[in-house]
């Protein structure tokens, strides 16, 4: 599918439908009215065949960070793993607490837990499901939850089901705001202050819409100062850092040597270990050999609590052999050191992007005028590690115009808008992969800066009298044809 075809279908899907359904059954009309709320702001998600998998576009959008899916490395190891276990049935057949458990599943859980320096692990159907399970089972009545304001949607949904009714958010990655939230818990909750109840701190290692890294060491230190008795415990969602950072891709907690300081870790297998969707909402959904299953890591007490108290674990079929084998295949590659080159390549490409865009001739003027902004480019040279995710900020509602320009230039990236991010904070999310090249990164920068140059000319009264950039005009023309 070409970019023009994909964009045309997407734009047509944004046209309101409910006004033309006055005679339709209320059941369907009401649903279309709800969808029209999203269509009015061009926020209706659609599922399409993506243009980098089936076309010539360059992938700067998927979660296949290490390119294990694109390179075929995971598929090859997955097939070898299947051949090593020809007699295991493909499905589990029942709930884990009934007769759906099997030895291979337990072995893989133990192997992954050992790889990450944890005592035990429990594989779940997805990262989203894992967060629902954690918050359903772990916080006890009288506990409190303190969480980063930009925590994932699955955590928010999980907190709706938790027995811990006391919740405090803190400003994103702000240690002082975190300290204030913890002090508020200490002051307002006598049982927690007495050490009889606990605080669960929920953060992510890499934040997938902002591309920044959690100051985990500093947060843990602050928590210890306020709750020296040890009843403040951390949950770290490592969905986007798995495979990307740490020795052999073990994640941020392992990179920082904090395995003993973090009670709960969540690692997903649907991102760097060959993307298949996972938790990230996109206009285009891709499917690869790996599933978006996940593992919750902790000690044996934690695992037993999840098995006995988490409805998302109890009332669902156990993970099938085929998807567990795919996860093991990814870990086989990591443990053998076969993903190290890919890890290093991603770091190099992100640095190359920052160097290239900041040295472009129009960069300074475009950023000063607010046409373009890449917050992560401001101090990247001071960071020991970078994430593979770089958000490109534009003026509000212009992120779609930039995406149109990139798509027509042969680069696949997508806008991120409310409710995935807060209102008024839309952006274009760029994700780098090990199989991207320096030339592709330079081409991406050229395309971004071309668009910024066009926008500046329009604002200065140039652009042939047009107030809308060329790529956007093309999309709107296609839509009306």
C-alpha positions as CSV (number, residue, x, y, z in Angstrom):
1,X,0.0,0.0,0.0
2,X,1.3,3.5,-0.9
3,X,1.5,6.4,1.5
4,X,-1.2,8.2,-0.5
5,X,-3.6,5.3,-0.4
6,X,-3.1,4.7,3.3
7,X,-3.5,8.4,4.2
8,X,-6.6,8.7,1.9
9,X,-8.2,5.8,3.7
10,X,-7.3,7.2,7.1
11,X,-8.7,10.6,6.3
12,X,-11.9,9.2,4.9
13,X,-12.4,7.3,8.1
14,X,-12.4,10.6,10.0
15,X,-15.7,11.7,8.3
16,X,-18.6,11.9,10.7
17,X,-21.1,9.1,10.4
18,X,-23.8,9.6,13.1
19,X,-25.6,12.6,11.4
20,X,-26.5,10.3,8.5
21,X,-27.8,7.5,10.7
22,X,-31.1,9.1,12.0
23,X,-33.1,6.1,10.9
24,X,-30.6,3.5,12.1
25,X,-31.1,1.4,15.3
26,X,-30.1,3.4,18.5
27,X,-27.6,0.7,19.4
28,X,-25.4,1.4,16.3
29,X,-26.1,5.1,16.1
30,X,-25.0,5.6,19.7
31,X,-21.7,3.9,19.0
32,X,-21.1,6.0,15.9
33,X,-21.8,9.1,17.9
34,X,-19.1,8.1,20.4
35,X,-16.7,7.4,17.5
36,X,-17.6,10.8,16.0
37,X,-16.1,12.5,19.0
38,X,-12.8,11.1,17.9
39,X,-13.4,11.8,14.3
40,X,-13.9,15.5,14.9
41,X,-10.3,15.8,16.0
42,X,-8.9,13.3,13.5
43,X,-8.3,10.9,16.3
44,X,-10.2,7.8,15.1
45,X,-7.9,4.8,15.1
46,X,-8.0,2.6,12.0
47,X,-6.3,-0.7,11.3
48,X,-4.4,-0.8,8.1
49,X,-1.7,-2.7,6.3
50,X,1.4,-0.8,7.1
51,X,3.5,0.9,4.4
52,X,7.0,-0.1,5.7
53,X,6.2,-3.9,5.8
54,X,4.4,-4.1,2.4
55,X,5.8,-1.0,0.7
56,X,9.0,1.0,0.3
57,X,8.7,3.2,3.4
58,X,11.4,3.2,6.0
59,X,10.2,2.0,9.5
60,X,10.6,4.7,12.1
61,X,7.5,3.7,14.0
62,X,7.3,0.0,15.0
63,X,8.5,-1.5,18.3
64,X,10.9,-3.9,16.5
65,X,13.8,-2.0,18.1
66,X,16.5,-4.6,17.7
67,X,15.2,-5.6,14.3
68,X,14.9,-9.2,15.4
69,X,11.6,-9.5,13.5
70,X,12.8,-7.6,10.4
71,X,16.1,-9.5,10.1
72,X,14.5,-12.9,10.5
73,X,16.8,-13.8,13.4
74,X,14.0,-14.4,15.8
75,X,12.0,-16.5,13.4
76,X,15.0,-18.7,12.8
77,X,15.6,-19.2,16.5
78,X,11.9,-19.7,17.1
79,X,11.8,-22.5,14.5
80,X,14.8,-24.1,16.1
81,X,13.1,-23.9,19.5
82,X,10.0,-25.7,18.1
83,X,12.2,-28.4,16.6
84,X,13.8,-29.0,20.0
85,X,10.4,-29.7,21.5
86,X,8.3,-31.5,18.9
87,X,6.0,-33.3,21.3
88,X,4.6,-30.3,23.3
89,X,1.0,-29.4,22.4
90,X,0.7,-25.9,20.9
91,X,-1.9,-24.7,23.4
92,X,-2.2,-24.8,27.2
93,X,-5.9,-25.9,27.3
94,X,-6.9,-24.5,30.6
95,X,-6.2,-21.9,33.3
96,X,-2.9,-21.9,35.1
97,X,-4.5,-22.8,38.4
98,X,-6.4,-25.8,36.9
99,X,-4.6,-28.1,34.5
100,X,-3.2,-25.6,32.1
101,X,0.3,-25.5,33.7
102,X,3.1,-27.4,32.0
103,X,6.8,-28.0,32.7
104,X,8.1,-26.0,29.7
105,X,6.3,-22.9,30.9
106,X,7.8,-23.2,34.4
107,X,11.3,-23.7,32.9
108,X,11.1,-20.6,30.8
109,X,9.8,-18.5,33.7
110,X,12.7,-19.7,35.8
111,X,15.2,-19.0,33.0
112,X,13.9,-15.5,32.4
113,X,13.8,-14.7,36.1
114,X,17.4,-15.9,36.5
115,X,18.5,-13.8,33.5
116,X,17.1,-10.6,35.2
117,X,18.4,-11.5,38.6
118,X,15.0,-12.3,40.1
119,X,13.8,-15.2,42.3
120,X,10.6,-16.0,40.4
121,X,8.6,-15.0,37.3
122,X,5.0,-15.4,36.1
123,X,4.2,-15.2,32.4
124,X,1.0,-13.4,31.5
125,X,-0.9,-12.8,28.3
126,X,0.3,-9.2,27.7
127,X,1.9,-6.3,29.4
128,X,-1.6,-4.7,29.8
129,X,-2.9,-7.9,31.5
130,X,0.2,-8.0,33.7
131,X,-0.5,-4.6,35.1
132,X,-4.1,-5.4,35.7
133,X,-3.0,-8.5,37.6
134,X,-0.4,-6.7,39.7
135,X,-2.8,-4.0,40.9
136,X,-5.6,-6.5,41.5
137,X,-3.5,-8.7,43.7
138,X,-0.6,-6.9,45.3
139,X,-1.8,-3.6,47.0
140,X,-3.6,-4.5,50.2
141,X,-6.4,-2.6,51.9
142,X,-4.8,0.4,53.7
143,X,-1.8,0.5,51.3
144,X,-1.1,3.6,49.1
145,X,0.0,3.9,45.5
146,X,2.3,6.7,44.4
147,X,2.8,6.9,40.6
148,X,4.4,9.0,37.9
149,X,1.8,11.2,36.2
150,X,2.8,9.8,32.8
151,X,2.5,6.1,33.8
152,X,0.9,3.8,31.2
153,X,-2.8,3.5,30.6
154,X,-2.7,-0.1,31.8
155,X,-1.5,1.1,35.2
156,X,-4.4,3.5,35.4
157,X,-6.8,0.7,34.6
158,X,-5.2,-1.5,37.1
159,X,-5.5,1.1,39.8
160,X,-9.2,1.2,39.2
161,X,-9.4,-2.4,40.4
162,X,-7.0,-2.1,43.4
163,X,-7.9,-2.3,47.0
164,X,-5.5,0.6,47.8
165,X,-7.8,3.6,47.6
166,X,-5.1,6.2,48.6
167,X,-3.2,7.4,45.5
168,X,-0.9,10.2,44.8
169,X,0.7,11.2,41.5
170,X,3.9,13.1,41.1
171,X,5.3,15.2,38.3
172,X,6.9,13.2,35.6
173,X,10.5,12.2,36.5
174,X,10.6,14.9,39.2
175,X,12.4,13.6,42.3
176,X,11.3,16.6,44.5
177,X,7.6,16.2,43.4
178,X,8.0,12.4,44.2
179,X,9.4,13.3,47.6
180,X,6.4,15.6,48.3
181,X,4.0,12.8,47.3
182,X,5.7,10.4,49.7
183,X,5.6,12.9,52.5
184,X,1.9,13.4,51.9
185,X,1.4,9.6,52.3
186,X,3.5,9.6,55.4
187,X,1.6,12.5,57.0
188,X,-1.9,11.3,56.0
189,X,-1.7,7.5,56.5
190,X,-0.9,6.5,60.1
191,X,-0.8,2.8,59.4
192,X,1.8,3.3,56.7
193,X,3.7,5.7,58.9
194,X,3.8,3.0,61.6
195,X,5.1,0.4,59.1
196,X,1.9,-1.7,59.2
197,X,0.9,-0.9,55.6
198,X,2.9,-0.2,52.5
199,X,3.4,2.3,49.6
200,X,3.6,0.9,46.1
201,X,5.6,3.2,43.8
202,X,4.7,2.7,40.1
203,X,7.1,4.0,37.4
204,X,8.4,3.0,34.0
205,X,12.0,2.5,33.0
206,X,11.6,4.2,29.6
207,X,8.6,6.4,29.0
208,X,7.3,5.4,25.5
209,X,5.7,8.7,24.5
210,X,8.4,11.0,25.9
211,X,11.5,8.9,25.3
212,X,13.1,9.7,28.6
213,X,14.5,7.5,31.4
214,X,13.3,7.2,35.0
215,X,15.7,8.5,37.6
216,X,15.2,5.3,39.5
217,X,18.2,5.4,41.8
218,X,17.2,8.9,43.1
219,X,13.6,7.8,43.6
220,X,14.6,4.7,45.6
221,X,17.0,6.8,47.7
222,X,14.2,9.4,48.5
223,X,11.8,6.6,49.4
224,X,14.3,5.1,51.8
225,X,14.8,8.4,53.5
226,X,11.1,8.9,54.1
227,X,10.3,5.2,54.8
228,X,13.4,3.7,56.3
229,X,11.5,0.7,57.5
230,X,11.3,-0.7,54.0
231,X,7.5,-0.5,53.5
232,X,7.9,1.6,50.3
233,X,8.2,-0.9,47.4
234,X,8.7,-0.2,43.7
235,X,7.0,-1.6,40.6
236,X,9.1,-0.9,37.5
237,X,7.5,-1.4,34.1
238,X,10.4,-2.3,31.8
239,X,8.3,-2.8,28.6
240,X,10.4,-0.5,26.5
241,X,13.8,-1.1,28.0
242,X,13.8,-4.9,27.7
243,X,16.5,-5.8,25.2
244,X,17.6,-2.2,24.7
245,X,19.6,-1.3,27.8
246,X,21.7,-3.2,30.4
247,X,24.1,-6.2,30.0
248,X,22.7,-8.3,27.2
249,X,19.5,-6.2,27.2
250,X,18.5,-7.1,30.8
251,X,16.8,-3.7,31.3
252,X,17.3,-0.6,33.4
253,X,17.0,-2.2,36.9
254,X,19.9,-4.5,36.0
255,X,21.9,-1.7,34.4
256,X,21.7,0.2,37.6
257,X,22.3,-2.8,39.8
258,X,19.0,-2.3,41.6
259,X,17.7,-5.9,41.4
260,X,17.5,-6.2,45.2
261,X,15.8,-2.8,45.6
262,X,12.8,-3.3,43.3
263,X,10.0,-5.7,44.4
264,X,8.2,-6.0,41.1
265,X,9.4,-5.8,37.5
266,X,7.4,-6.2,34.3
267,X,9.1,-7.2,31.1
268,X,7.2,-7.6,27.9
269,X,8.3,-9.7,24.9
270,X,6.3,-7.8,22.2
271,X,8.7,-4.9,21.7
272,X,12.4,-5.1,21.3
273,X,12.1,-8.9,21.3
274,X,10.3,-8.5,18.0
275,X,7.4,-6.1,18.0
276,X,3.9,-7.3,17.7
277,X,1.9,-4.5,19.4
278,X,2.2,-4.8,23.1
279,X,0.8,-1.8,25.0
280,X,1.3,0.9,22.4
281,X,-1.7,2.1,20.5
282,X,-1.0,2.9,16.9
283,X,-2.9,3.5,13.7
284,X,-1.2,0.5,12.2
285,X,-0.8,-2.8,14.0
286,X,1.8,-5.3,12.8
287,X,2.1,-8.9,13.7
288,X,5.3,-10.9,14.0
289,X,6.3,-14.4,15.2
290,X,6.5,-13.2,18.8
291,X,3.4,-12.5,20.9
292,X,2.9,-9.6,23.2
293,X,3.1,-11.8,26.3
294,X,4.9,-10.5,29.4
295,X,6.5,-11.7,32.6
296,X,6.1,-10.3,36.1
297,X,9.3,-10.7,38.2
298,X,9.7,-10.8,41.9
299,X,10.1,-13.3,44.7
300,X,8.1,-16.5,45.4
301,X,5.7,-14.7,47.7
302,X,4.8,-12.3,44.9
303,X,4.2,-15.1,42.4
304,X,2.0,-17.0,44.8
305,X,0.0,-13.8,45.5
306,X,-0.6,-13.3,41.8
307,X,-1.6,-16.9,41.2
308,X,-4.1,-16.8,44.1
309,X,-5.4,-13.2,44.1
310,X,-5.2,-11.9,40.5
311,X,-8.3,-12.5,38.5
312,X,-6.6,-11.8,35.2
313,X,-4.3,-14.8,36.0
314,X,-6.9,-17.1,37.6
315,X,-9.7,-16.7,35.0
316,X,-7.8,-17.0,31.8
317,X,-6.1,-19.8,29.8
318,X,-2.4,-20.2,30.5
319,X,0.0,-19.0,27.9
320,X,0.3,-21.4,24.9
321,X,3.6,-23.3,24.2
322,X,4.0,-21.6,20.8
323,X,4.1,-18.0,22.3
324,X,6.2,-19.1,25.2
325,X,8.6,-20.7,22.8
326,X,8.8,-17.4,20.9
327,X,9.7,-15.6,24.1
328,X,12.4,-18.1,24.9
329,X,13.8,-17.8,21.4
330,X,14.3,-14.0,22.0
331,X,16.0,-14.7,25.3
332,X,18.2,-17.3,23.7
333,X,19.5,-14.6,21.4
334,X,20.0,-12.1,24.2
335,X,21.8,-14.6,26.5
336,X,24.1,-15.7,23.7
337,X,25.1,-12.0,23.1
338,X,23.6,-12.0,19.7
339,X,21.7,-8.8,20.3
340,X,24.6,-6.7,21.6
341,X,25.5,-5.3,18.2
342,X,21.9,-4.3,17.7
343,X,21.8,-2.6,21.1
344,X,24.9,-0.6,20.2
345,X,23.6,0.3,16.8
346,X,20.4,1.8,18.2
347,X,22.4,4.0,20.6
348,X,24.6,5.1,17.7
349,X,21.7,6.0,15.4
350,X,19.9,8.0,18.0
351,X,23.1,10.0,18.7
352,X,23.5,10.4,15.0
353,X,20.0,11.8,14.7
354,X,20.6,14.4,17.4
355,X,23.9,15.5,15.8
356,X,22.4,15.7,12.4
357,X,19.3,17.6,13.2
358,X,20.9,20.1,15.5
359,X,23.5,20.9,12.9
360,X,20.9,21.5,10.1
361,X,20.9,25.1,8.8
362,X,17.3,25.8,9.7
363,X,17.3,24.1,13.1
364,X,18.1,27.1,15.3
365,X,15.5,29.4,13.7
366,X,12.8,26.6,13.6
367,X,13.2,25.9,17.2
368,X,13.3,29.5,18.3
369,X,10.1,30.2,16.4
370,X,8.4,27.2,17.9
371,X,7.9,25.4,14.6
372,X,9.9,22.4,15.8
373,X,11.2,21.0,19.1
374,X,13.1,17.9,20.1
375,X,13.4,18.2,23.9
376,X,15.7,15.2,24.2
377,X,18.3,16.8,21.9
378,X,19.1,19.4,24.5
379,X,21.3,17.3,26.8
380,X,21.8,14.1,25.0
381,X,25.6,14.2,25.2
382,X,25.4,14.2,29.0
383,X,23.3,11.0,29.2
384,X,25.0,7.6,29.8
385,X,22.3,5.9,27.7
386,X,19.6,7.0,25.4
387,X,16.2,5.5,24.5
388,X,15.3,4.5,21.0
389,X,12.2,6.8,21.2
390,X,12.4,10.4,20.1
391,X,9.3,12.6,20.1
392,X,9.2,15.5,17.6
393,X,7.1,18.4,18.9
394,X,5.3,20.8,16.6
395,X,2.7,23.4,17.2
396,X,-0.6,21.8,18.2
397,X,-2.6,20.1,15.4
398,X,0.4,20.5,13.1
399,X,1.8,17.1,14.1
400,X,-0.4,15.6,11.4
401,X,1.0,17.9,8.8
402,X,4.5,16.8,9.7
403,X,3.4,13.1,9.5
404,X,1.9,13.7,6.1
405,X,5.2,15.1,4.9
406,X,7.2,12.2,6.3
407,X,4.9,9.6,4.8
408,X,5.1,11.1,1.3
409,X,8.9,11.3,1.8
410,X,9.0,7.6,2.4
411,X,9.3,7.6,6.2
412,X,6.8,5.8,8.4
413,X,6.1,7.7,11.7
414,X,2.8,8.5,13.4
415,X,1.3,11.3,15.4
416,X,0.4,10.7,19.1
417,X,-2.5,12.7,20.4
418,X,-4.9,12.7,23.3
419,X,-5.8,10.5,25.2
420,X,-2.5,8.7,24.7
421,X,-0.8,11.9,25.8
422,X,-2.3,14.8,27.8
423,X,-4.5,17.3,25.9
424,X,-2.4,20.0,24.1
425,X,0.7,17.8,24.0
426,X,0.4,16.0,20.6
427,X,3.7,15.1,19.0
428,X,5.2,12.8,16.3
429,X,6.8,9.7,17.8
430,X,9.9,8.5,16.1
431,X,11.4,5.1,17.0
432,X,14.8,3.9,15.8
433,X,15.8,0.4,15.0
434,X,19.0,-1.5,14.6
435,X,18.4,-2.1,10.9
436,X,18.0,1.6,10.1
437,X,21.0,3.1,8.3
438,X,22.9,6.4,8.8
439,X,21.6,7.4,5.3
440,X,18.0,6.7,6.4
441,X,18.4,8.8,9.6
442,X,19.9,11.6,7.6
443,X,17.0,11.4,5.1
444,X,14.6,11.6,8.0
445,X,16.3,14.7,9.3
446,X,16.2,16.3,5.8
447,X,12.4,15.6,5.6
448,X,11.7,17.0,9.0
449,X,13.7,20.2,8.3
450,X,12.1,20.5,4.8
451,X,8.7,20.6,6.5
452,X,9.9,23.1,9.1
453,X,11.3,25.3,6.3
454,X,8.0,25.2,4.4
455,X,6.1,26.1,7.6
456,X,8.4,29.1,8.2
457,X,7.9,30.3,4.7
458,X,4.1,30.0,5.1
459,X,4.2,32.0,8.3
460,X,6.3,34.7,6.6
461,X,3.7,35.1,3.9
462,X,5.4,33.0,1.3
463,X,4.4,29.6,0.1
464,X,2.5,30.9,-2.9
465,X,-0.3,32.2,-0.7
466,X,-1.0,28.8,0.8
467,X,-1.6,28.5,4.5
468,X,-1.4,24.7,4.5
469,X,1.8,22.8,3.6
470,X,2.0,20.8,0.4
471,X,1.7,17.3,1.8
472,X,-1.4,18.2,3.8
473,X,-3.0,19.7,0.7
474,X,-2.3,16.5,-1.2
475,X,-4.0,14.5,1.5
476,X,-7.0,16.8,1.6
477,X,-7.3,16.7,-2.2
478,X,-7.1,12.9,-2.2
479,X,-9.9,12.8,0.4
480,X,-12.2,15.0,-1.6
481,X,-11.7,13.1,-4.9
